């Protein structure tokens, strides 16, 4: 990639929807490398997701935009153990097998300044990136409560949008 970010390295980077995948991957994904006797067999971005809609959307990005070698979804049944709760959701494990997407993930995972420059220059890409990152690491909470003010009962509505991640530099990009 040129230092001025004028051109993308991979063709799929031009589509803003691919940046949803990057945001989700940097927030909640991981890179898995399979090797046999020191030789890399394949590399894949992997996600464990409880939301079926997001799992399907990530798969469609992998198939339609990135044109990954393989896109696989495995449904893992709810784990029964001391921490499991009744009605716990199934987990969808999404694999997007592609050397290109793995290199793309590592490029921005290792250089947040480059990521920030691209997102500042391209608002559509930034919107999708933030949407993906929020779906991975964020939540929205809304609540109502009653208060008595000057003898009257007043109903107040409050809302909170929060993103939680341990990587402070990554949060600064958002």
Secondary structure as a PSIPRED ss2 file (coil, helix, strand):
# PSIPRED VFORMAT (PSIPRED V4.0)

   1 X C   1.000  0.000  0.000
   2 X C   1.000  0.000  0.000
   3 X C   1.000  0.000  0.000
   4 X C   1.000  0.000  0.000
   5 X C   1.000  0.000  0.000
   6 X C   1.000  0.000  0.000
   7 X C   1.000  0.000  0.000
   8 X C   1.000  0.000  0.000
   9 X C   1.000  0.000  0.000
  10 X C   1.000  0.000  0.000
  11 X H   0.000  1.000  0.000
  12 X H   0.000  1.000  0.000
  13 X H   0.000  1.000  0.000
  14 X H   0.000  1.000  0.000
  15 X C   1.000  0.000  0.000
  16 X H   0.000  1.000  0.000
  17 X H   0.000  1.000  0.000
  18 X H   0.000  1.000  0.000
  19 X H   0.000  1.000  0.000
  20 X H   0.000  1.000  0.000
  21 X H   0.000  1.000  0.000
  22 X H   0.000  1.000  0.000
  23 X H   0.000  1.000  0.000
  24 X H   0.000  1.000  0.000
  25 X H   0.000  1.000  0.000
  26 X H   0.000  1.000  0.000
  27 X H   0.000  1.000  0.000
  28 X H   0.000  1.000  0.000
  29 X C   1.000  0.000  0.000
  30 X E   0.000  0.000  1.000
  31 X E   0.000  0.000  1.000
  32 X E   0.000  0.000  1.000
  33 X E   0.000  0.000  1.000
  34 X E   0.000  0.000  1.000
  35 X E   0.000  0.000  1.000
  36 X E   0.000  0.000  1.000
  37 X C   1.000  0.000  0.000
  38 X C   1.000  0.000  0.000
  39 X E   0.000  0.000  1.000
  40 X E   0.000  0.000  1.000
  41 X E   0.000  0.000  1.000
  42 X E   0.000  0.000  1.000
  43 X E   0.000  0.000  1.000
  44 X E   0.000  0.000  1.000
  45 X E   0.000  0.000  1.000
  46 X E   0.000  0.000  1.000
  47 X E   0.000  0.000  1.000
  48 X E   0.000  0.000  1.000
  49 X E   0.000  0.000  1.000
  50 X C   1.000  0.000  0.000
  51 X C   1.000  0.000  0.000
  52 X H   0.000  1.000  0.000
  53 X H   0.000  1.000  0.000
  54 X H   0.000  1.000  0.000
  55 X H   0.000  1.000  0.000
  56 X H   0.000  1.000  0.000
  57 X H   0.000  1.000  0.000
  58 X H   0.000  1.000  0.000
  59 X H   0.000  1.000  0.000
  60 X H   0.000  1.000  0.000
  61 X H   0.000  1.000  0.000
  62 X H   0.000  1.000  0.000
  63 X H   0.000  1.000  0.000
  64 X H   0.000  1.000  0.000
  65 X H   0.000  1.000  0.000
  66 X C   1.000  0.000  0.000
  67 X C   1.000  0.000  0.000
  68 X C   1.000  0.000  0.000
  69 X C   1.000  0.000  0.000
  70 X E   0.000  0.000  1.000
  71 X E   0.000  0.000  1.000
  72 X E   0.000  0.000  1.000
  73 X E   0.000  0.000  1.000
  74 X E   0.000  0.000  1.000
  75 X E   0.000  0.000  1.000
  76 X E   0.000  0.000  1.000
  77 X C   1.000  0.000  0.000
  78 X C   1.000  0.000  0.000
  79 X C   1.000  0.000  0.000
  80 X C   1.000  0.000  0.000
  81 X C   1.000  0.000  0.000
  82 X C   1.000  0.000  0.000
  83 X C   1.000  0.000  0.000
  84 X C   1.000  0.000  0.000
  85 X C   1.000  0.000  0.000
  86 X C   1.000  0.000  0.000
  87 X C   1.000  0.000  0.000
  88 X C   1.000  0.000  0.000
  89 X C   1.000  0.000  0.000
  90 X C   1.000  0.000  0.000
  91 X E   0.000  0.000  1.000
  92 X E   0.000  0.000  1.000
  93 X E   0.000  0.000  1.000
  94 X E   0.000  0.000  1.000
  95 X E   0.000  0.000  1.000
  96 X E   0.000  0.000  1.000
  97 X E   0.000  0.000  1.000
  98 X C   1.000  0.000  0.000
  99 X H   0.000  1.000  0.000
 100 X H   0.000  1.000  0.000
 101 X H   0.000  1.000  0.000
 102 X H   0.000  1.000  0.000
 103 X H   0.000  1.000  0.000
 104 X H   0.000  1.000  0.000
 105 X H   0.000  1.000  0.000
 106 X H   0.000  1.000  0.000
 107 X H   0.000  1.000  0.000
 108 X H   0.000  1.000  0.000
 109 X H   0.000  1.000  0.000
 110 X C   1.000  0.000  0.000
 111 X C   1.000  0.000  0.000
 112 X H   0.000  1.000  0.000
 113 X H   0.000  1.000  0.000
 114 X H   0.000  1.000  0.000
 115 X H   0.000  1.000  0.000
 116 X H   0.000  1.000  0.000
 117 X H   0.000  1.000  0.000
 118 X H   0.000  1.000  0.000
 119 X H   0.000  1.000  0.000
 120 X H   0.000  1.000  0.000
 121 X H   0.000  1.000  0.000
 122 X C   1.000  0.000  0.000
 123 X H   0.000  1.000  0.000
 124 X H   0.000  1.000  0.000
 125 X H   0.000  1.000  0.000
 126 X H   0.000  1.000  0.000
 127 X H   0.000  1.000  0.000
 128 X H   0.000  1.000  0.000
 129 X H   0.000  1.000  0.000
 130 X H   0.000  1.000  0.000
 131 X H   0.000  1.000  0.000
 132 X H   0.000  1.000  0.000
 133 X H   0.000  1.000  0.000
 134 X H   0.000  1.000  0.000
 135 X H   0.000  1.000  0.000
 136 X H   0.000  1.000  0.000
 137 X H   0.000  1.000  0.000
 138 X E   0.000  0.000  1.000
 139 X E   0.000  0.000  1.000
 140 X E   0.000  0.000  1.000
 141 X E   0.000  0.000  1.000
 142 X E   0.000  0.000  1.000
 143 X E   0.000  0.000  1.000
 144 X E   0.000  0.000  1.000
 145 X E   0.000  0.000  1.000
 146 X E   0.000  0.000  1.000
 147 X E   0.000  0.000  1.000
 148 X E   0.000  0.000  1.000
 149 X E   0.000  0.000  1.000
 150 X C   1.000  0.000  0.000
 151 X C   1.000  0.000  0.000
 152 X E   0.000  0.000  1.000
 153 X E   0.000  0.000  1.000
 154 X E   0.000  0.000  1.000
 155 X E   0.000  0.000  1.000
 156 X E   0.000  0.000  1.000
 157 X E   0.000  0.000  1.000
 158 X E   0.000  0.000  1.000
 159 X E   0.000  0.000  1.000
 160 X E   0.000  0.000  1.000
 161 X E   0.000  0.000  1.000
 162 X E   0.000  0.000  1.000
 163 X E   0.000  0.000  1.000
 164 X C   1.000  0.000  0.000
 165 X C   1.000  0.000  0.000
 166 X C   1.000  0.000  0.000
 167 X C   1.000  0.000  0.000
 168 X H   0.000  1.000  0.000
 169 X H   0.000  1.000  0.000
 170 X H   0.000  1.000  0.000
 171 X H   0.000  1.000  0.000
 172 X H   0.000  1.000  0.000
 173 X H   0.000  1.000  0.000
 174 X C   1.000  0.000  0.000
